[in-house]
Amino acid sequence: MSATTADTAARAEVSRHLQECPIVAVLRAPDASDYDRVVDVLVERGIRSIELTLTTPATLDRLPAIADRYGTDAEIGIGTVTGLDAAQAAIAAGADYLVTPVLDREVIALAADAGVAVFPGALSPTEVFAAWSAGATAVKIFPAQTVGAQYGAHLRGPFPDLRFIPSGGVGLDDVAAWLRAGASAVSLGGPLLGDALGGGSLDALAERCVRAVALVGEERAR
C-alpha cells in the first residue's frame, strides 16, 4: 500500500492561513499571560498560524480569549499534545489544530472525528508513512534540524502526496530550502520569537516576522 492509496477520507485540509503564509509560529512562554502582546505582533505582520504549547502554564485557560480576539483573521493551535486527555481538552477549549511531538494514532483519530486538523510528530520514513496513512493533515518532521531540508525532498520520492511541516531547530535561513523541498509550511520557534516572550523587543520581533514573510514571497516567486 502506498501513501496515495491509504484510507485518508477523514483527512483535514491545510488551512487557508497556511496556504497564504506557510509559517507556524511556535510559542513557549513562561506563562500564558505573556502570549498576547507577541501574538498581536505576529498577526499584524502577516503570520496567522499560531501554536500555543501545553508546556506553558494555563495555556488552555487563555486559548478561548485569544481565539475570540482574532476570530477568522488567525488560527490558534495547541502543541505538545501527548495523549488523548490533552487532545480532548484542547479541542474542547477551541483549538483550531493539534500538534504532537510523537506519532499517536489515537490522537489523530480523535482529531479526525472532531474535524480538527492535526500535525503529528514523526521522523523516520516508517513513522512518517504511519502518521500520514492514519489521516494526519500534515506530518510534523521533528526534530527537523537533525535531518535538514534535503530529507523532506527525499521523502517526497516514495511519498509524492505527503504533506509535511518541519519543526525543531528550523531557522529563518532554512525556510526557503524547506519550502523548496516540498514542505506545506515551516514551524519557527526561537529563531522567530527570540526573547519576545520573555519581555524582549517587539520591534525586533516585528522585523523578524517581516523577514520571514519576505523569504516565503521570494521563494514563491522563484
PyMOL CGO cylinders between C-alpha atoms (Angstrom):
from pymol import cmd
from pymol.cgo import CYLINDER

trace = [
    CYLINDER, 0.00, 0.00, 0.00, 1.29, 3.50, -0.83, 0.3, 1, 1, 1, 1, 1, 1,
    CYLINDER, 1.29, 3.50, -0.83, 0.58, 6.83, 0.81, 0.3, 1, 1, 1, 1, 1, 1,
    CYLINDER, 0.58, 6.83, 0.81, -1.72, 7.63, -2.10, 0.3, 1, 1, 1, 1, 1, 1,
    CYLINDER, -1.72, 7.63, -2.10, -3.90, 4.56, -1.51, 0.3, 1, 1, 1, 1, 1, 1,
    CYLINDER, -3.90, 4.56, -1.51, -4.11, 4.82, 2.28, 0.3, 1, 1, 1, 1, 1, 1,
    CYLINDER, -4.11, 4.82, 2.28, -7.56, 5.44, 3.73, 0.3, 1, 1, 1, 1, 1, 1,
    CYLINDER, -7.56, 5.44, 3.73, -7.42, 9.21, 4.28, 0.3, 1, 1, 1, 1, 1, 1,
    CYLINDER, -7.42, 9.21, 4.28, -11.05, 10.13, 3.73, 0.3, 1, 1, 1, 1, 1, 1,
    CYLINDER, -11.05, 10.13, 3.73, -11.18, 11.96, 7.07, 0.3, 1, 1, 1, 1, 1, 1,
    CYLINDER, -11.18, 11.96, 7.07, -8.01, 13.98, 6.47, 0.3, 1, 1, 1, 1, 1, 1,
    CYLINDER, -8.01, 13.98, 6.47, -8.45, 17.69, 7.15, 0.3, 1, 1, 1, 1, 1, 1,
    CYLINDER, -8.45, 17.69, 7.15, -7.16, 20.23, 4.65, 0.3, 1, 1, 1, 1, 1, 1,
    CYLINDER, -7.16, 20.23, 4.65, -4.30, 22.62, 5.32, 0.3, 1, 1, 1, 1, 1, 1,
    CYLINDER, -4.30, 22.62, 5.32, -5.87, 25.92, 6.39, 0.3, 1, 1, 1, 1, 1, 1,
    CYLINDER, -5.87, 25.92, 6.39, -6.12, 28.99, 4.19, 0.3, 1, 1, 1, 1, 1, 1,
    CYLINDER, -6.12, 28.99, 4.19, -3.83, 30.77, 6.65, 0.3, 1, 1, 1, 1, 1, 1,
    CYLINDER, -3.83, 30.77, 6.65, -1.02, 28.32, 5.95, 0.3, 1, 1, 1, 1, 1, 1,
    CYLINDER, -1.02, 28.32, 5.95, -1.74, 28.40, 2.24, 0.3, 1, 1, 1, 1, 1, 1,
    CYLINDER, -1.74, 28.40, 2.24, -1.38, 32.19, 2.27, 0.3, 1, 1, 1, 1, 1, 1,
    CYLINDER, -1.38, 32.19, 2.27, 1.64, 32.28, 4.59, 0.3, 1, 1, 1, 1, 1, 1,
    CYLINDER, 1.64, 32.28, 4.59, 3.17, 28.85, 5.29, 0.3, 1, 1, 1, 1, 1, 1,
    CYLINDER, 3.17, 28.85, 5.29, 4.69, 29.66, 8.67, 0.3, 1, 1, 1, 1, 1, 1,
    CYLINDER, 4.69, 29.66, 8.67, 3.61, 28.33, 12.05, 0.3, 1, 1, 1, 1, 1, 1,
    CYLINDER, 3.61, 28.33, 12.05, 4.86, 30.41, 14.98, 0.3, 1, 1, 1, 1, 1, 1,
    CYLINDER, 4.86, 30.41, 14.98, 5.53, 28.15, 17.97, 0.3, 1, 1, 1, 1, 1, 1,
    CYLINDER, 5.53, 28.15, 17.97, 5.17, 29.93, 21.31, 0.3, 1, 1, 1, 1, 1, 1,
    CYLINDER, 5.17, 29.93, 21.31, 6.70, 28.54, 24.51, 0.3, 1, 1, 1, 1, 1, 1,
    CYLINDER, 6.70, 28.54, 24.51, 6.20, 31.21, 27.13, 0.3, 1, 1, 1, 1, 1, 1,
    CYLINDER, 6.20, 31.21, 27.13, 6.97, 31.39, 30.86, 0.3, 1, 1, 1, 1, 1, 1,
    CYLINDER, 6.97, 31.39, 30.86, 3.25, 31.98, 31.40, 0.3, 1, 1, 1, 1, 1, 1,
    CYLINDER, 3.25, 31.98, 31.40, 0.14, 32.28, 29.24, 0.3, 1, 1, 1, 1, 1, 1,
    CYLINDER, 0.14, 32.28, 29.24, -0.16, 35.94, 30.21, 0.3, 1, 1, 1, 1, 1, 1,
    CYLINDER, -0.16, 35.94, 30.21, 2.92, 36.54, 28.03, 0.3, 1, 1, 1, 1, 1, 1,
    CYLINDER, 2.92, 36.54, 28.03, 1.15, 35.45, 24.84, 0.3, 1, 1, 1, 1, 1, 1,
    CYLINDER, 1.15, 35.45, 24.84, -1.00, 38.44, 23.96, 0.3, 1, 1, 1, 1, 1, 1,
    CYLINDER, -1.00, 38.44, 23.96, 1.49, 41.14, 23.03, 0.3, 1, 1, 1, 1, 1, 1,
    CYLINDER, 1.49, 41.14, 23.03, 3.54, 38.66, 20.99, 0.3, 1, 1, 1, 1, 1, 1,
    CYLINDER, 3.54, 38.66, 20.99, 0.55, 37.24, 19.12, 0.3, 1, 1, 1, 1, 1, 1,
    CYLINDER, 0.55, 37.24, 19.12, -0.52, 40.80, 18.27, 0.3, 1, 1, 1, 1, 1, 1,
    CYLINDER, -0.52, 40.80, 18.27, 2.78, 41.43, 16.51, 0.3, 1, 1, 1, 1, 1, 1,
    CYLINDER, 2.78, 41.43, 16.51, 2.75, 38.09, 14.70, 0.3, 1, 1, 1, 1, 1, 1,
    CYLINDER, 2.75, 38.09, 14.70, -0.74, 38.59, 13.31, 0.3, 1, 1, 1, 1, 1, 1,
    CYLINDER, -0.74, 38.59, 13.31, -0.15, 42.23, 12.40, 0.3, 1, 1, 1, 1, 1, 1,
    CYLINDER, -0.15, 42.23, 12.40, 2.99, 41.24, 10.47, 0.3, 1, 1, 1, 1, 1, 1,
    CYLINDER, 2.99, 41.24, 10.47, 1.31, 38.51, 8.47, 0.3, 1, 1, 1, 1, 1, 1,
    CYLINDER, 1.31, 38.51, 8.47, 1.96, 35.33, 10.44, 0.3, 1, 1, 1, 1, 1, 1,
    CYLINDER, 1.96, 35.33, 10.44, -1.52, 33.97, 11.07, 0.3, 1, 1, 1, 1, 1, 1,
    CYLINDER, -1.52, 33.97, 11.07, -0.95, 30.42, 12.32, 0.3, 1, 1, 1, 1, 1, 1,
    CYLINDER, -0.95, 30.42, 12.32, 0.00, 30.40, 16.00, 0.3, 1, 1, 1, 1, 1, 1,
    CYLINDER, 0.00, 30.40, 16.00, 0.85, 27.29, 18.01, 0.3, 1, 1, 1, 1, 1, 1,
    CYLINDER, 0.85, 27.29, 18.01, 0.48, 27.70, 21.77, 0.3, 1, 1, 1, 1, 1, 1,
    CYLINDER, 0.48, 27.70, 21.77, 2.19, 24.94, 23.72, 0.3, 1, 1, 1, 1, 1, 1,
    CYLINDER, 2.19, 24.94, 23.72, 0.96, 22.95, 26.69, 0.3, 1, 1, 1, 1, 1, 1,
    CYLINDER, 0.96, 22.95, 26.69, 4.37, 23.32, 28.35, 0.3, 1, 1, 1, 1, 1, 1,
    CYLINDER, 4.37, 23.32, 28.35, 3.26, 26.90, 29.12, 0.3, 1, 1, 1, 1, 1, 1,
    CYLINDER, 3.26, 26.90, 29.12, 1.12, 27.02, 32.28, 0.3, 1, 1, 1, 1, 1, 1,
    CYLINDER, 1.12, 27.02, 32.28, -2.57, 27.99, 31.81, 0.3, 1, 1, 1, 1, 1, 1,
    CYLINDER, -2.57, 27.99, 31.81, -2.42, 27.79, 28.02, 0.3, 1, 1, 1, 1, 1, 1,
    CYLINDER, -2.42, 27.79, 28.02, -5.85, 26.18, 27.67, 0.3, 1, 1, 1, 1, 1, 1,
    CYLINDER, -5.85, 26.18, 27.67, -7.35, 28.71, 30.06, 0.3, 1, 1, 1, 1, 1, 1,
    CYLINDER, -7.35, 28.71, 30.06, -6.07, 31.52, 27.86, 0.3, 1, 1, 1, 1, 1, 1,
    CYLINDER, -6.07, 31.52, 27.86, -6.92, 29.95, 24.49, 0.3, 1, 1, 1, 1, 1, 1,
    CYLINDER, -6.92, 29.95, 24.49, -10.61, 30.97, 24.21, 0.3, 1, 1, 1, 1, 1, 1,
    CYLINDER, -10.61, 30.97, 24.21, -9.85, 34.67, 24.76, 0.3, 1, 1, 1, 1, 1, 1,
    CYLINDER, -9.85, 34.67, 24.76, -7.02, 34.65, 22.23, 0.3, 1, 1, 1, 1, 1, 1,
    CYLINDER, -7.02, 34.65, 22.23, -9.14, 32.82, 19.67, 0.3, 1, 1, 1, 1, 1, 1,
    CYLINDER, -9.14, 32.82, 19.67, -12.01, 35.29, 20.18, 0.3, 1, 1, 1, 1, 1, 1,
    CYLINDER, -12.01, 35.29, 20.18, -9.63, 38.23, 19.82, 0.3, 1, 1, 1, 1, 1, 1,
    CYLINDER, -9.63, 38.23, 19.82, -8.59, 37.27, 16.29, 0.3, 1, 1, 1, 1, 1, 1,
    CYLINDER, -8.59, 37.27, 16.29, -11.66, 35.46, 15.02, 0.3, 1, 1, 1, 1, 1, 1,
    CYLINDER, -11.66, 35.46, 15.02, -11.10, 34.30, 11.47, 0.3, 1, 1, 1, 1, 1, 1,
    CYLINDER, -11.10, 34.30, 11.47, -8.01, 36.51, 10.99, 0.3, 1, 1, 1, 1, 1, 1,
    CYLINDER, -8.01, 36.51, 10.99, -5.75, 33.87, 12.54, 0.3, 1, 1, 1, 1, 1, 1,
    CYLINDER, -5.75, 33.87, 12.54, -5.80, 30.24, 13.62, 0.3, 1, 1, 1, 1, 1, 1,
    CYLINDER, -5.80, 30.24, 13.62, -4.70, 29.21, 17.08, 0.3, 1, 1, 1, 1, 1, 1,
    CYLINDER, -4.70, 29.21, 17.08, -3.49, 25.66, 17.59, 0.3, 1, 1, 1, 1, 1, 1,
    CYLINDER, -3.49, 25.66, 17.59, -2.30, 23.73, 20.60, 0.3, 1, 1, 1, 1, 1, 1,
    CYLINDER, -2.30, 23.73, 20.60, 1.05, 21.96, 20.59, 0.3, 1, 1, 1, 1, 1, 1,
    CYLINDER, 1.05, 21.96, 20.59, 2.93, 19.49, 22.76, 0.3, 1, 1, 1, 1, 1, 1,
    CYLINDER, 2.93, 19.49, 22.76, -0.18, 17.32, 22.87, 0.3, 1, 1, 1, 1, 1, 1,
    CYLINDER, -0.18, 17.32, 22.87, 0.99, 13.99, 24.27, 0.3, 1, 1, 1, 1, 1, 1,
    CYLINDER, 0.99, 13.99, 24.27, -2.18, 11.99, 24.81, 0.3, 1, 1, 1, 1, 1, 1,
    CYLINDER, -2.18, 11.99, 24.81, -5.93, 11.73, 24.46, 0.3, 1, 1, 1, 1, 1, 1,
    CYLINDER, -5.93, 11.73, 24.46, -6.78, 13.70, 27.59, 0.3, 1, 1, 1, 1, 1, 1,
    CYLINDER, -6.78, 13.70, 27.59, -4.72, 16.66, 26.44, 0.3, 1, 1, 1, 1, 1, 1,
    CYLINDER, -4.72, 16.66, 26.44, -6.14, 16.40, 22.93, 0.3, 1, 1, 1, 1, 1, 1,
    CYLINDER, -6.14, 16.40, 22.93, -9.72, 16.32, 24.19, 0.3, 1, 1, 1, 1, 1, 1,
    CYLINDER, -9.72, 16.32, 24.19, -9.10, 19.30, 26.47, 0.3, 1, 1, 1, 1, 1, 1,
    CYLINDER, -9.10, 19.30, 26.47, -7.52, 21.30, 23.63, 0.3, 1, 1, 1, 1, 1, 1,
    CYLINDER, -7.52, 21.30, 23.63, -10.41, 20.58, 21.28, 0.3, 1, 1, 1, 1, 1, 1,
    CYLINDER, -10.41, 20.58, 21.28, -12.93, 21.49, 23.98, 0.3, 1, 1, 1, 1, 1, 1,
    CYLINDER, -12.93, 21.49, 23.98, -11.10, 24.79, 24.55, 0.3, 1, 1, 1, 1, 1, 1,
    CYLINDER, -11.10, 24.79, 24.55, -11.42, 25.65, 20.86, 0.3, 1, 1, 1, 1, 1, 1,
    CYLINDER, -11.42, 25.65, 20.86, -8.07, 24.71, 19.31, 0.3, 1, 1, 1, 1, 1, 1,
    CYLINDER, -8.07, 24.71, 19.31, -8.03, 25.09, 15.53, 0.3, 1, 1, 1, 1, 1, 1,
    CYLINDER, -8.03, 25.09, 15.53, -5.43, 22.33, 15.25, 0.3, 1, 1, 1, 1, 1, 1,
    CYLINDER, -5.43, 22.33, 15.25, -3.38, 19.94, 17.35, 0.3, 1, 1, 1, 1, 1, 1,
    CYLINDER, -3.38, 19.94, 17.35, 0.37, 19.35, 17.19, 0.3, 1, 1, 1, 1, 1, 1,
    CYLINDER, 0.37, 19.35, 17.19, 2.09, 16.35, 18.78, 0.3, 1, 1, 1, 1, 1, 1,
    CYLINDER, 2.09, 16.35, 18.78, 5.79, 15.60, 19.30, 0.3, 1, 1, 1, 1, 1, 1,
    CYLINDER, 5.79, 15.60, 19.30, 5.22, 11.90, 18.62, 0.3, 1, 1, 1, 1, 1, 1,
    CYLINDER, 5.22, 11.90, 18.62, 3.07, 9.61, 16.50, 0.3, 1, 1, 1, 1, 1, 1,
    CYLINDER, 3.07, 9.61, 16.50, -0.13, 8.89, 18.42, 0.3, 1, 1, 1, 1, 1, 1,
    CYLINDER, -0.13, 8.89, 18.42, -2.79, 7.22, 16.26, 0.3, 1, 1, 1, 1, 1, 1,
    CYLINDER, -2.79, 7.22, 16.26, -5.50, 7.74, 18.89, 0.3, 1, 1, 1, 1, 1, 1,
    CYLINDER, -5.50, 7.74, 18.89, -4.94, 11.50, 18.88, 0.3, 1, 1, 1, 1, 1, 1,
    CYLINDER, -4.94, 11.50, 18.88, -5.02, 11.55, 15.07, 0.3, 1, 1, 1, 1, 1, 1,
    CYLINDER, -5.02, 11.55, 15.07, -8.30, 9.61, 15.07, 0.3, 1, 1, 1, 1, 1, 1,
    CYLINDER, -8.30, 9.61, 15.07, -9.82, 11.89, 17.72, 0.3, 1, 1, 1, 1, 1, 1,
    CYLINDER, -9.82, 11.89, 17.72, -8.92, 14.99, 15.74, 0.3, 1, 1, 1, 1, 1, 1,
    CYLINDER, -8.92, 14.99, 15.74, -10.28, 13.50, 12.52, 0.3, 1, 1, 1, 1, 1, 1,
    CYLINDER, -10.28, 13.50, 12.52, -13.56, 12.63, 14.22, 0.3, 1, 1, 1, 1, 1, 1,
    CYLINDER, -13.56, 12.63, 14.22, -13.80, 16.19, 15.55, 0.3, 1, 1, 1, 1, 1, 1,
    CYLINDER, -13.80, 16.19, 15.55, -12.93, 17.75, 12.20, 0.3, 1, 1, 1, 1, 1, 1,
    CYLINDER, -12.93, 17.75, 12.20, -9.81, 19.34, 13.67, 0.3, 1, 1, 1, 1, 1, 1,
    CYLINDER, -9.81, 19.34, 13.67, -6.51, 19.49, 11.79, 0.3, 1, 1, 1, 1, 1, 1,
    CYLINDER, -6.51, 19.49, 11.79, -3.67, 17.50, 13.34, 0.3, 1, 1, 1, 1, 1, 1,
    CYLINDER, -3.67, 17.50, 13.34, 0.09, 17.59, 12.80, 0.3, 1, 1, 1, 1, 1, 1,
    CYLINDER, 0.09, 17.59, 12.80, 1.63, 14.53, 14.48, 0.3, 1, 1, 1, 1, 1, 1,
    CYLINDER, 1.63, 14.53, 14.48, 5.37, 14.34, 15.02, 0.3, 1, 1, 1, 1, 1, 1,
    CYLINDER, 5.37, 14.34, 15.02, 7.43, 11.73, 13.18, 0.3, 1, 1, 1, 1, 1, 1,
    CYLINDER, 7.43, 11.73, 13.18, 10.98, 11.34, 11.93, 0.3, 1, 1, 1, 1, 1, 1,
    CYLINDER, 10.98, 11.34, 11.93, 11.78, 8.01, 10.31, 0.3, 1, 1, 1, 1, 1, 1,
    CYLINDER, 11.78, 8.01, 10.31, 10.17, 7.10, 6.97, 0.3, 1, 1, 1, 1, 1, 1,
    CYLINDER, 10.17, 7.10, 6.97, 8.21, 4.38, 8.76, 0.3, 1, 1, 1, 1, 1, 1,
    CYLINDER, 8.21, 4.38, 8.76, 6.82, 6.87, 11.30, 0.3, 1, 1, 1, 1, 1, 1,
    CYLINDER, 6.82, 6.87, 11.30, 6.10, 9.45, 8.63, 0.3, 1, 1, 1, 1, 1, 1,
    CYLINDER, 6.10, 9.45, 8.63, 4.20, 6.94, 6.50, 0.3, 1, 1, 1, 1, 1, 1,
    CYLINDER, 4.20, 6.94, 6.50, 2.26, 5.65, 9.51, 0.3, 1, 1, 1, 1, 1, 1,
    CYLINDER, 2.26, 5.65, 9.51, 1.23, 9.18, 10.54, 0.3, 1, 1, 1, 1, 1, 1,
    CYLINDER, 1.23, 9.18, 10.54, 0.19, 10.13, 7.01, 0.3, 1, 1, 1, 1, 1, 1,
    CYLINDER, 0.19, 10.13, 7.01, -1.71, 6.89, 6.48, 0.3, 1, 1, 1, 1, 1, 1,
    CYLINDER, -1.71, 6.89, 6.48, -3.53, 7.41, 9.79, 0.3, 1, 1, 1, 1, 1, 1,
    CYLINDER, -3.53, 7.41, 9.79, -5.01, 10.65, 8.46, 0.3, 1, 1, 1, 1, 1, 1,
    CYLINDER, -5.01, 10.65, 8.46, -2.66, 13.43, 9.53, 0.3, 1, 1, 1, 1, 1, 1,
    CYLINDER, -2.66, 13.43, 9.53, -3.40, 16.81, 7.99, 0.3, 1, 1, 1, 1, 1, 1,
    CYLINDER, -3.40, 16.81, 7.99, 0.36, 17.11, 7.57, 0.3, 1, 1, 1, 1, 1, 1,
    CYLINDER, 0.36, 17.11, 7.57, 3.17, 15.26, 9.31, 0.3, 1, 1, 1, 1, 1, 1,
    CYLINDER, 3.17, 15.26, 9.31, 5.43, 17.27, 11.59, 0.3, 1, 1, 1, 1, 1, 1,
    CYLINDER, 5.43, 17.27, 11.59, 9.02, 16.31, 10.79, 0.3, 1, 1, 1, 1, 1, 1,
    CYLINDER, 9.02, 16.31, 10.79, 10.63, 16.52, 14.23, 0.3, 1, 1, 1, 1, 1, 1,
    CYLINDER, 10.63, 16.52, 14.23, 13.34, 17.33, 15.10, 0.3, 1, 1, 1, 1, 1, 1,
    CYLINDER, 13.34, 17.33, 15.10, 13.88, 18.80, 11.64, 0.3, 1, 1, 1, 1, 1, 1,
    CYLINDER, 13.88, 18.80, 11.64, 17.29, 20.29, 12.33, 0.3, 1, 1, 1, 1, 1, 1,
    CYLINDER, 17.29, 20.29, 12.33, 18.64, 16.78, 12.77, 0.3, 1, 1, 1, 1, 1, 1,
    CYLINDER, 18.64, 16.78, 12.77, 17.93, 15.82, 9.16, 0.3, 1, 1, 1, 1, 1, 1,
    CYLINDER, 17.93, 15.82, 9.16, 17.86, 19.07, 7.18, 0.3, 1, 1, 1, 1, 1, 1,
    CYLINDER, 17.86, 19.07, 7.18, 15.70, 20.18, 4.28, 0.3, 1, 1, 1, 1, 1, 1,
    CYLINDER, 15.70, 20.18, 4.28, 17.07, 17.57, 1.88, 0.3, 1, 1, 1, 1, 1, 1,
    CYLINDER, 17.07, 17.57, 1.88, 15.31, 14.96, 4.00, 0.3, 1, 1, 1, 1, 1, 1,
    CYLINDER, 15.31, 14.96, 4.00, 11.96, 16.39, 3.00, 0.3, 1, 1, 1, 1, 1, 1,
    CYLINDER, 11.96, 16.39, 3.00, 12.86, 16.13, -0.66, 0.3, 1, 1, 1, 1, 1, 1,
    CYLINDER, 12.86, 16.13, -0.66, 13.90, 12.51, -0.18, 0.3, 1, 1, 1, 1, 1, 1,
    CYLINDER, 13.90, 12.51, -0.18, 10.58, 11.68, 1.49, 0.3, 1, 1, 1, 1, 1, 1,
    CYLINDER, 10.58, 11.68, 1.49, 8.64, 13.03, -1.46, 0.3, 1, 1, 1, 1, 1, 1,
    CYLINDER, 8.64, 13.03, -1.46, 10.21, 10.34, -3.64, 0.3, 1, 1, 1, 1, 1, 1,
    CYLINDER, 10.21, 10.34, -3.64, 8.31, 7.36, -2.18, 0.3, 1, 1, 1, 1, 1, 1,
    CYLINDER, 8.31, 7.36, -2.18, 5.51, 9.54, -0.76, 0.3, 1, 1, 1, 1, 1, 1,
    CYLINDER, 5.51, 9.54, -0.76, 4.71, 12.09, -3.51, 0.3, 1, 1, 1, 1, 1, 1,
    CYLINDER, 4.71, 12.09, -3.51, 1.41, 13.18, -1.95, 0.3, 1, 1, 1, 1, 1, 1,
    CYLINDER, 1.41, 13.18, -1.95, 2.86, 13.65, 1.53, 0.3, 1, 1, 1, 1, 1, 1,
    CYLINDER, 2.86, 13.65, 1.53, 2.21, 16.95, 3.28, 0.3, 1, 1, 1, 1, 1, 1,
    CYLINDER, 2.21, 16.95, 3.28, 4.79, 17.76, 5.93, 0.3, 1, 1, 1, 1, 1, 1,
    CYLINDER, 4.79, 17.76, 5.93, 5.86, 20.59, 8.22, 0.3, 1, 1, 1, 1, 1, 1,
    CYLINDER, 5.86, 20.59, 8.22, 9.42, 20.70, 9.61, 0.3, 1, 1, 1, 1, 1, 1,
    CYLINDER, 9.42, 20.70, 9.61, 9.75, 21.70, 13.26, 0.3, 1, 1, 1, 1, 1, 1,
    CYLINDER, 9.75, 21.70, 13.26, 12.55, 21.83, 15.78, 0.3, 1, 1, 1, 1, 1, 1,
    CYLINDER, 12.55, 21.83, 15.78, 15.65, 23.93, 15.28, 0.3, 1, 1, 1, 1, 1, 1,
    CYLINDER, 15.65, 23.93, 15.28, 14.50, 25.41, 11.97, 0.3, 1, 1, 1, 1, 1, 1,
    CYLINDER, 14.50, 25.41, 11.97, 15.99, 28.86, 11.40, 0.3, 1, 1, 1, 1, 1, 1,
    CYLINDER, 15.99, 28.86, 11.40, 14.88, 31.75, 9.21, 0.3, 1, 1, 1, 1, 1, 1,
    CYLINDER, 14.88, 31.75, 9.21, 17.62, 30.93, 6.73, 0.3, 1, 1, 1, 1, 1, 1,
    CYLINDER, 17.62, 30.93, 6.73, 16.16, 27.41, 6.38, 0.3, 1, 1, 1, 1, 1, 1,
    CYLINDER, 16.16, 27.41, 6.38, 12.66, 28.49, 5.36, 0.3, 1, 1, 1, 1, 1, 1,
    CYLINDER, 12.66, 28.49, 5.36, 13.27, 28.68, 1.61, 0.3, 1, 1, 1, 1, 1, 1,
    CYLINDER, 13.27, 28.68, 1.61, 15.08, 25.34, 1.46, 0.3, 1, 1, 1, 1, 1, 1,
    CYLINDER, 15.08, 25.34, 1.46, 12.29, 23.51, 3.27, 0.3, 1, 1, 1, 1, 1, 1,
    CYLINDER, 12.29, 23.51, 3.27, 9.60, 25.06, 1.08, 0.3, 1, 1, 1, 1, 1, 1,
    CYLINDER, 9.60, 25.06, 1.08, 11.64, 24.13, -1.99, 0.3, 1, 1, 1, 1, 1, 1,
    CYLINDER, 11.64, 24.13, -1.99, 11.82, 20.57, -0.65, 0.3, 1, 1, 1, 1, 1, 1,
    CYLINDER, 11.82, 20.57, -0.65, 8.03, 20.40, -0.65, 0.3, 1, 1, 1, 1, 1, 1,
    CYLINDER, 8.03, 20.40, -0.65, 7.04, 21.44, 2.88, 0.3, 1, 1, 1, 1, 1, 1,
    CYLINDER, 7.04, 21.44, 2.88, 3.46, 22.63, 3.26, 0.3, 1, 1, 1, 1, 1, 1,
    CYLINDER, 3.46, 22.63, 3.26, 4.63, 25.06, 5.95, 0.3, 1, 1, 1, 1, 1, 1,
    CYLINDER, 4.63, 25.06, 5.95, 7.55, 25.63, 8.30, 0.3, 1, 1, 1, 1, 1, 1,
    CYLINDER, 7.55, 25.63, 8.30, 7.36, 25.82, 12.10, 0.3, 1, 1, 1, 1, 1, 1,
    CYLINDER, 7.36, 25.82, 12.10, 9.52, 28.50, 13.67, 0.3, 1, 1, 1, 1, 1, 1,
    CYLINDER, 9.52, 28.50, 13.67, 10.16, 28.86, 17.39, 0.3, 1, 1, 1, 1, 1, 1,
    CYLINDER, 10.16, 28.86, 17.39, 13.16, 30.58, 18.95, 0.3, 1, 1, 1, 1, 1, 1,
    CYLINDER, 13.16, 30.58, 18.95, 14.70, 31.86, 15.69, 0.3, 1, 1, 1, 1, 1, 1,
    CYLINDER, 14.70, 31.86, 15.69, 11.50, 33.82, 15.04, 0.3, 1, 1, 1, 1, 1, 1,
    CYLINDER, 11.50, 33.82, 15.04, 10.36, 34.67, 18.56, 0.3, 1, 1, 1, 1, 1, 1,
    CYLINDER, 10.36, 34.67, 18.56, 13.76, 35.49, 20.03, 0.3, 1, 1, 1, 1, 1, 1,
    CYLINDER, 13.76, 35.49, 20.03, 13.31, 36.83, 23.57, 0.3, 1, 1, 1, 1, 1, 1,
    CYLINDER, 13.31, 36.83, 23.57, 9.94, 38.46, 22.88, 0.3, 1, 1, 1, 1, 1, 1,
    CYLINDER, 9.94, 38.46, 22.88, 8.04, 36.06, 25.13, 0.3, 1, 1, 1, 1, 1, 1,
    CYLINDER, 8.04, 36.06, 25.13, 10.36, 36.97, 27.99, 0.3, 1, 1, 1, 1, 1, 1,
    CYLINDER, 10.36, 36.97, 27.99, 9.81, 40.71, 27.66, 0.3, 1, 1, 1, 1, 1, 1,
    CYLINDER, 9.81, 40.71, 27.66, 12.21, 41.32, 24.78, 0.3, 1, 1, 1, 1, 1, 1,
    CYLINDER, 12.21, 41.32, 24.78, 11.90, 43.79, 21.95, 0.3, 1, 1, 1, 1, 1, 1,
    CYLINDER, 11.90, 43.79, 21.95, 8.66, 43.65, 19.97, 0.3, 1, 1, 1, 1, 1, 1,
    CYLINDER, 8.66, 43.65, 19.97, 10.23, 45.82, 17.30, 0.3, 1, 1, 1, 1, 1, 1,
    CYLINDER, 10.23, 45.82, 17.30, 12.91, 43.17, 16.75, 0.3, 1, 1, 1, 1, 1, 1,
    CYLINDER, 12.91, 43.17, 16.75, 10.19, 40.53, 16.61, 0.3, 1, 1, 1, 1, 1, 1,
    CYLINDER, 10.19, 40.53, 16.61, 8.33, 42.54, 14.00, 0.3, 1, 1, 1, 1, 1, 1,
    CYLINDER, 8.33, 42.54, 14.00, 11.49, 42.78, 11.90, 0.3, 1, 1, 1, 1, 1, 1,
    CYLINDER, 11.49, 42.78, 11.90, 11.98, 39.01, 12.03, 0.3, 1, 1, 1, 1, 1, 1,
    CYLINDER, 11.98, 39.01, 12.03, 8.34, 38.47, 11.04, 0.3, 1, 1, 1, 1, 1, 1,
    CYLINDER, 8.34, 38.47, 11.04, 8.75, 40.78, 8.05, 0.3, 1, 1, 1, 1, 1, 1,
    CYLINDER, 8.75, 40.78, 8.05, 11.87, 38.91, 7.03, 0.3, 1, 1, 1, 1, 1, 1,
    CYLINDER, 11.87, 38.91, 7.03, 10.18, 35.50, 7.36, 0.3, 1, 1, 1, 1, 1, 1,
    CYLINDER, 10.18, 35.50, 7.36, 7.20, 36.59, 5.26, 0.3, 1, 1, 1, 1, 1, 1,
    CYLINDER, 7.20, 36.59, 5.26, 9.56, 38.09, 2.67, 0.3, 1, 1, 1, 1, 1, 1,
    CYLINDER, 9.56, 38.09, 2.67, 11.52, 34.83, 2.44, 0.3, 1, 1, 1, 1, 1, 1,
    CYLINDER, 11.52, 34.83, 2.44, 8.28, 33.00, 1.67, 0.3, 1, 1, 1, 1, 1, 1,
    CYLINDER, 8.28, 33.00, 1.67, 7.44, 35.52, -1.02, 0.3, 1, 1, 1, 1, 1, 1,
    CYLINDER, 7.44, 35.52, -1.02, 10.87, 35.29, -2.59, 0.3, 1, 1, 1, 1, 1, 1,
    CYLINDER, 10.87, 35.29, -2.59, 10.75, 31.50, -2.70, 0.3, 1, 1, 1, 1, 1, 1,
    CYLINDER, 10.75, 31.50, -2.70, 7.28, 31.51, -4.25, 0.3, 1, 1, 1, 1, 1, 1,
    CYLINDER, 7.28, 31.51, -4.25, 8.47, 33.96, -6.89, 0.3, 1, 1, 1, 1, 1, 1,
    CYLINDER, 8.47, 33.96, -6.89, 11.29, 31.64, -7.98, 0.3, 1, 1, 1, 1, 1, 1,
]
cmd.load_cgo(trace, "trace")
